[in-house]
Amino acid sequence: MLVLFETPAGLSLFKVLDEKKLTKSDDLYKDFETAEGASKVVKLKAFKKFKDNTEALAAATGFIEGKIGKGLKKFLKKVVIDAGIQDEIAVADAALGKAIKDSLDLPCVTNTAISELYRGLKQQAPSLLGVSEENLGLMSLGLAHSLSRYKLKFSPDKVDTMIIQAISL
Protein backbone atom coordinates (compact mmCIF):
# COMPACT_ATOMS: atom_id res chain seq x y z
CA MET A 1 0.00 0.00 0.00
CA LEU A 2 1.15 3.51 -0.84
CA VAL A 3 0.25 6.63 1.15
CA LEU A 4 -0.23 9.97 -0.62
CA PHE A 5 0.85 12.70 1.79
CA GLU A 6 0.80 16.43 1.07
CA THR A 7 2.89 18.90 3.03
CA PRO A 8 3.65 22.60 2.49
CA ALA A 9 7.05 21.45 1.18
CA GLY A 10 5.66 19.15 -1.51
CA LEU A 11 3.88 15.94 -2.42
CA SER A 12 5.17 12.66 -1.07
CA LEU A 13 4.37 9.01 -1.54
CA PHE A 14 5.21 6.57 1.23
CA LYS A 15 5.30 2.79 1.04
CA VAL A 16 3.71 1.01 4.01
CA LEU A 17 6.23 -1.63 5.06
CA ASP A 18 3.93 -3.67 7.29
CA GLU A 19 0.25 -3.49 6.36
CA LYS A 20 -0.67 -5.76 9.29
CA LYS A 21 -0.01 -2.82 11.62
CA LEU A 22 -2.91 -0.96 9.96
CA THR A 23 -5.34 -3.61 11.18
CA LYS A 24 -4.39 -2.68 14.76
CA SER A 25 -4.96 1.06 14.36
CA ASP A 26 -5.49 1.52 18.11
CA ASP A 27 -1.77 0.89 18.72
CA LEU A 28 -0.48 2.58 15.57
CA TYR A 29 0.36 5.82 17.39
CA LYS A 30 2.99 3.96 19.43
CA ASP A 31 4.98 3.22 16.27
CA PHE A 32 5.11 6.93 15.42
CA GLU A 33 6.36 8.13 18.81
CA THR A 34 9.93 8.16 17.48
CA ALA A 35 11.46 8.69 14.05
CA GLU A 36 13.02 5.21 14.18
CA GLY A 37 9.65 3.63 14.90
CA ALA A 38 8.03 5.56 12.06
CA SER A 39 10.73 4.44 9.63
CA LYS A 40 9.82 0.83 10.45
CA VAL A 41 6.20 1.46 9.39
CA VAL A 42 6.65 3.62 6.27
CA LYS A 43 9.41 4.39 3.81
CA LEU A 44 9.58 7.43 1.54
CA LYS A 45 9.14 6.26 -2.04
CA ALA A 46 8.94 9.60 -3.85
CA PHE A 47 8.92 13.30 -3.04
CA LYS A 48 8.12 16.21 -5.37
CA LYS A 49 9.08 19.56 -3.93
CA PHE A 50 6.85 22.51 -4.77
CA LYS A 51 8.60 25.13 -6.92
CA ASP A 52 6.95 28.08 -5.23
CA ASN A 53 4.07 29.17 -3.00
CA THR A 54 1.69 29.37 -5.98
CA GLU A 55 2.15 25.69 -6.79
CA ALA A 56 1.71 24.78 -3.10
CA LEU A 57 -1.47 26.87 -2.95
CA ALA A 58 -2.89 25.19 -6.07
CA ALA A 59 -2.16 21.74 -4.64
CA ALA A 60 -3.65 22.62 -1.24
CA THR A 61 -6.87 23.99 -2.74
CA GLY A 62 -7.14 20.89 -4.90
CA PHE A 63 -6.81 18.67 -1.84
CA ILE A 64 -9.38 20.72 0.07
CA GLU A 65 -11.89 20.67 -2.79
CA GLY A 66 -11.31 16.97 -3.51
CA LYS A 67 -9.96 17.66 -7.00
CA ILE A 68 -6.87 16.26 -8.64
CA GLY A 69 -4.62 19.07 -9.82
CA LYS A 70 -2.17 19.07 -12.70
CA GLY A 71 0.88 18.67 -10.44
CA LEU A 72 -0.63 15.78 -8.49
CA LYS A 73 -1.71 14.06 -11.69
CA LYS A 74 1.80 14.31 -13.20
CA PHE A 75 3.34 13.11 -9.92
CA LEU A 76 1.11 10.03 -9.69
CA LYS A 77 1.56 9.20 -13.38
CA LYS A 78 5.33 9.38 -13.09
CA VAL A 79 5.73 7.56 -9.79
CA VAL A 80 2.91 5.01 -9.87
CA ILE A 81 1.58 4.43 -13.39
CA ASP A 82 4.86 4.70 -15.34
CA ALA A 83 6.57 2.47 -12.77
CA GLY A 84 3.83 -0.16 -13.15
CA ILE A 85 2.92 -0.19 -9.46
CA GLN A 86 -0.47 -1.75 -8.74
CA ASP A 87 -0.71 -0.98 -5.00
CA GLU A 88 -3.68 0.76 -3.42
CA ILE A 89 -3.16 4.40 -2.56
CA ALA A 90 -4.20 5.56 0.90
CA VAL A 91 -5.65 9.07 0.84
CA ALA A 92 -6.95 11.26 3.66
CA ASP A 93 -10.09 12.41 1.83
CA ALA A 94 -12.64 10.13 0.16
CA ALA A 95 -13.52 12.80 -2.42
CA LEU A 96 -9.88 13.06 -3.48
CA GLY A 97 -9.68 9.27 -3.66
CA LYS A 98 -12.70 9.20 -5.94
CA ALA A 99 -11.16 11.89 -8.16
CA ILE A 100 -7.91 9.91 -8.43
CA LYS A 101 -9.86 6.72 -9.20
CA ASP A 102 -11.93 8.45 -11.89
CA SER A 103 -9.04 10.35 -13.46
CA LEU A 104 -6.16 7.87 -13.30
CA ASP A 105 -7.93 4.57 -12.57
CA LEU A 106 -5.83 3.97 -9.46
CA PRO A 107 -7.42 2.14 -6.51
CA CYS A 108 -7.69 4.39 -3.45
CA VAL A 109 -8.67 3.64 0.12
CA THR A 110 -9.55 5.75 3.14
CA ASN A 111 -10.72 4.60 6.58
CA THR A 112 -10.03 5.11 10.29
CA ALA A 113 -6.73 3.20 10.16
CA ILE A 114 -5.58 5.50 7.36
CA SER A 115 -6.55 8.51 9.49
CA GLU A 116 -4.37 7.20 12.31
CA LEU A 117 -1.54 6.64 9.83
CA TYR A 118 -1.86 10.25 8.65
CA ARG A 119 -1.69 11.51 12.24
CA GLY A 120 1.55 9.60 12.71
CA LEU A 121 2.96 10.86 9.42
CA LYS A 122 2.18 14.47 10.37
CA GLN A 123 3.90 13.99 13.70
CA GLN A 124 7.08 12.56 12.14
CA ALA A 125 7.01 14.38 8.77
CA PRO A 126 10.20 16.42 9.31
CA SER A 127 12.32 13.33 10.03
CA LEU A 128 10.70 11.19 7.32
CA LEU A 129 11.08 13.89 4.64
CA GLY A 130 14.47 15.18 5.73
CA VAL A 131 13.19 18.73 6.25
CA SER A 132 13.87 20.67 9.43
CA GLU A 133 10.90 21.11 11.73
CA GLU A 134 11.44 24.88 11.76
CA ASN A 135 11.39 25.15 7.95
CA LEU A 136 8.30 22.95 7.71
CA GLY A 137 6.57 25.15 10.28
CA LEU A 138 7.43 28.31 8.35
CA MET A 139 6.24 26.76 5.08
CA SER A 140 3.02 25.73 6.79
CA LEU A 141 2.45 29.22 8.14
CA GLY A 142 3.08 30.82 4.74
CA LEU A 143 0.75 28.39 3.00
CA ALA A 144 -1.93 28.94 5.64
CA HIS A 145 -1.79 32.71 5.06
CA SER A 146 -1.98 32.26 1.27
CA LEU A 147 -4.83 29.78 1.59
CA SER A 148 -6.84 32.08 3.86
CA ARG A 149 -6.38 34.98 1.43
CA TYR A 150 -7.44 32.73 -1.46
CA LYS A 151 -10.53 31.51 0.40
CA LEU A 152 -11.50 35.06 1.34
CA LYS A 153 -10.89 36.47 -2.12
CA PHE A 154 -12.60 33.73 -4.15
CA SER A 155 -15.33 32.53 -1.81
CA PRO A 156 -18.61 32.01 -3.71
CA ASP A 157 -20.51 32.57 -0.46
CA LYS A 158 -19.50 36.23 -0.41
CA VAL A 159 -22.43 37.88 -2.19
CA ASP A 160 -22.30 40.99 -0.06
CA THR A 161 -19.26 42.46 -1.87
CA MET A 162 -21.45 44.69 -4.01
CA ILE A 163 -23.29 45.95 -0.93
CA ILE A 164 -20.01 46.83 0.82
CA GLN A 165 -18.75 48.62 -2.27
CA ALA A 166 -22.02 50.59 -2.55
CA ILE A 167 -21.80 51.64 1.10
CA SER A 168 -18.27 52.97 0.62
CA LEU A 169 -19.51 55.29 -2.15
Buried (B, 14 or more C-beta within 10 A) or exposed (E): BBBBBBBBBBBBBBBBEEEEBBEEBEEBBEBBEEEEBBBEBBEBBBBBEBEEBEBBBBBBBBBBEBEBBEBBBEBBBEBBBEEEBEBBBBBBBEBBBBBBBEBBEBEBBBEEBBEBBBEBBEBBBBBBBEBEEEEBEEBBEBBEEBBEEBEEEEEEEEEEEEEEEEEEE
